Each structure stands twice: as structure tokens, then as C-alpha cells.
Amino acid sequence: MTRPVGHSTQLAVSDFIFEILDSVKDSAVVPLGSSFPSPYLFPLDKLGRFLAAAARHLDPLSTITDLPPGNDELRRQLSLRYLAHGASVSPGEIVITSGAMEGINLCLQAVTRPGDLIAIESPTFYAGLQASERLGLKVIEIPTHPREGISLTALEDALRHHPIKACLFMLNFANPTGSLVPDERRRALVELLDRHDVPLIEDDVYAELHFGPHAPLCSKAVDPNGRVMHVSSFSKCLAPGYRIGWIAAGRYATLIQRQKLSTSLATTVPVQIAMADYLKQGGYENHLRHLRRSLAAQEAMLVEAVEAHFPEGTRLARPQGGYFLWLELPRTVDALLLHRQALEQGISIAPGPIFSAKREFGHCIRLNFGHPVDERLRAAVATLARLASTPQG
Ligand SMILES: Cc1ncc(COP(=O)(O)O)c(C=O)c1O
């Protein structure tokens, strides 16, 4: 049975995480380990014009009126996007945040106290682990399938045996595996948590990056009781660096709004206005179509390079969106060591153990295909494959 764990091994893992973040700041390093997509995929000039106009025409009163829950027009535009995805989310339940990361922190703070237990996926995005550690939470890791995400059987078992206060999950193109929970299973997941009276904090920053023609079913569309806190941002799909995120907080909206006011007070007002104006008239759908096409093409090229070079016994599940490829290497490979060896060759990767409270996935790595798959990147894949094929010692 899955058991709760503390964070005793986290210090060393954090060192690796900060090392990777530092390394990808250096443009000489090949950013296969980066969490960020290439910044050149985004309409930064156009966004800059919207931002300049927002600052020039700023209503002085907006510094007060746009305090949490946030700019009215931006929340209205977000509400319209939910509607387009089949979910009825009123602007009144949306709270604007400084990126999804702040959203996750606010949700955790709103529904837990230090010492509480939360359920997370295994593997999971390391920043969720870091946030839970900082808040003094214990975590129980629920196994996930690299293609279909969270195991409902394991989750149900954990809910039955442990006092879980909240779940922090990614249903769409999860970081690091790229898994996608099928529609029927996400309906069942929301119902299961509703029955157990446990809130779902859904970290959903990759939902817009689907390669297929349709967006996955939005969990807010199957959440009649408002038990889902749907957290997202524009960081991965439109405007990295603008730090605009939000929470569709359902029944927790007032609680979240108070948390936001008492922590960071507000999110930058001109940027909120610029994002609202862009959503209204900037050509977001057109941009998303281009972005999805570029990412899907880059995924195919990275998979081809991996399949050409990596040793026998390497396994991968092709993602249907996002920009991460999760590789299971032969069990003889030590991913933390591989990370160090790769960095010496000017290549960053994200080793599996940073995605696990128990430091599992020691033979797995996450590669980023959000950057153009050019000659430099192909050569880096070949070098990585050679390192992974050479006995380590
Ligand atoms: C799964 C996931 N959630 C949240 C974030 C952070 O989002 P933001 O930059 O909007 O804070 C990231 C960034 O890597 C991520 O991968």
C-alpha cells in the first residue's frame, strides 16, 4: 500500500533543482532539462504593444479596483474561455495570481495546515513538492501511468486509509511524464473526491498545448459542487515572464482571495490589463494554433533523435501535448550521475529523482522539446545517449 512520506531527502534534491535552473540561464548550455519553452515561440512584440498601451492609458483608480480577485475584464475573458471549453465558471470565482506557482501555494495554504497530508502524483512537478515541504505538509505519492496519469485505484485506496486533506494533480500533459488522464477517468476522479469531500488542486498550465484537434475535457465542466481549484497561467502558452496566472476556485474563492490579499496583496495591474486586451483582440487562437503545430513537430523530431541514438531498453511514452518527453532508461543508468556528466558536456537534463519525494525514478530523465530541434540539440541527444550507454563509475 502507498504510504505517506516526509521530506527528509528533499534538501539534496533541491540542490539539483537549483543547479538545473542555474544551468539553463546560460545560453551555452543545451536546455533539454529546462522547464521553460523557447521564448521565441511567443508573440512578445505584440504583447509588448498591449502592455505599453495599458500602461499609457492606466486608470489611476485601477490600482485599487484591480486588487484581488483582480481585473474585471481579465476575469471576464477567462470566464469566456472556460465557456468555450464547456465549463461554466463565473468571473466571480476567478482569482488572478502571479503565475500558477502562486496559485498552487495559495490553494495549499487555503485548505491545509502544517502537518496535514496531501496526495500528489508520482512522479510529480518538483515545485509542488517544494511548496508542500515549505508549508510543513506530508505527502502521499500516488502512482501514475506515463500515458494515462493518476491511478484511481491507488488513490481510492489512499483516501480510504489516510486523512488526505487535498490532492495536487496534473490531468493534462503532466510535468514530467506528459501523461493525459482520459475524459472518463477525470469525471470519475472528480466524483471520487467529491464523495470523500476532498478538494482537488488541479495544476493545469499545459492544457492549451494539445497536439490533437480538441482540448481535453475541462475538469471544471464536470465539477458541479465546486470542489476543483483549477490553477493555470499564461506562462507556458502565451506570455512567459508576464507572471499572470489564475485560480478558478469554486467554493474556495473567498478563502483564496483572502490568502492572496494577505500574502502578496495584488498582481501587477498594467500586466493584467494588457492580458485582458490581448485576449479580447490579440489573436490568441491564431497564436495557439501556430504554437501547437511547432511543439508537435519538435516532439516528433526529438523522438526520432532519441530512437536513433539511445541504448536498447530505453522506453518512452509519446505525449499528446505539452513539451516534455519522459524517458525510462535501462535500470543500470543513474540519472543523477548522468545529469552531472551531461552538464560537464554543456547539456542540461532533468533527472527522475527530482520529481519524487522518495527519490524514485533513478533511471528516468525528462527532456524538453520546447526548443527548436536543430543540429546543436541533435548532437546533444547523441552525446547524452553515448553517456547513457557507457558504464558509469
Ligand atoms: C506543472 C507546472 N505547474 C506550474 C508551473 C509554474 O507556472 P508559472 O510559471 O505560471 O508560475 C510550472 C512551470 O514549470 C509547471 O511545469
PDBQT file of the ligand as one rigid body, heavy atoms in Angstrom, charges set to zero:
ROOT
HETATM    1  C1  LIG A 401       3.303  21.762 -13.857  1.00  0.00    +0.000 C 
HETATM    2  C2  LIG A 401       3.711  23.177 -13.628  1.00  0.00    +0.000 A 
HETATM    3  N1  LIG A 401       2.971  23.955 -12.832  1.00  0.00    +0.000 NA
HETATM    4  C3  LIG A 401       3.298  25.236 -12.605  1.00  0.00    +0.000 A 
HETATM    5  C4  LIG A 401       4.421  25.793 -13.167  1.00  0.00    +0.000 A 
HETATM    6  C5  LIG A 401       4.739  27.219 -12.884  1.00  0.00    +0.000 C 
HETATM    7  O1  LIG A 401       3.858  28.071 -13.602  1.00  0.00    +0.000 OA
HETATM    8  P1  LIG A 401       4.042  29.644 -13.532  1.00  0.00    +0.000 P 
HETATM    9  O2  LIG A 401       5.316  29.960 -14.276  1.00  0.00    +0.000 OA
HETATM   10  O3  LIG A 401       2.838  30.209 -14.183  1.00  0.00    +0.000 OA
HETATM   11  O4  LIG A 401       4.149  30.014 -12.086  1.00  0.00    +0.000 OA
HETATM   12  C6  LIG A 401       5.247  25.011 -13.989  1.00  0.00    +0.000 A 
HETATM   13  C7  LIG A 401       6.479  25.552 -14.559  1.00  0.00    +0.000 C 
HETATM   14  O5  LIG A 401       7.404  24.841 -14.900  1.00  0.00    +0.000 OA
HETATM   15  C8  LIG A 401       4.880  23.678 -14.223  1.00  0.00    +0.000 A 
HETATM   16  O6  LIG A 401       5.600  22.871 -15.014  1.00  0.00    +0.000 OA
ENDROOT
TORSDOF 0
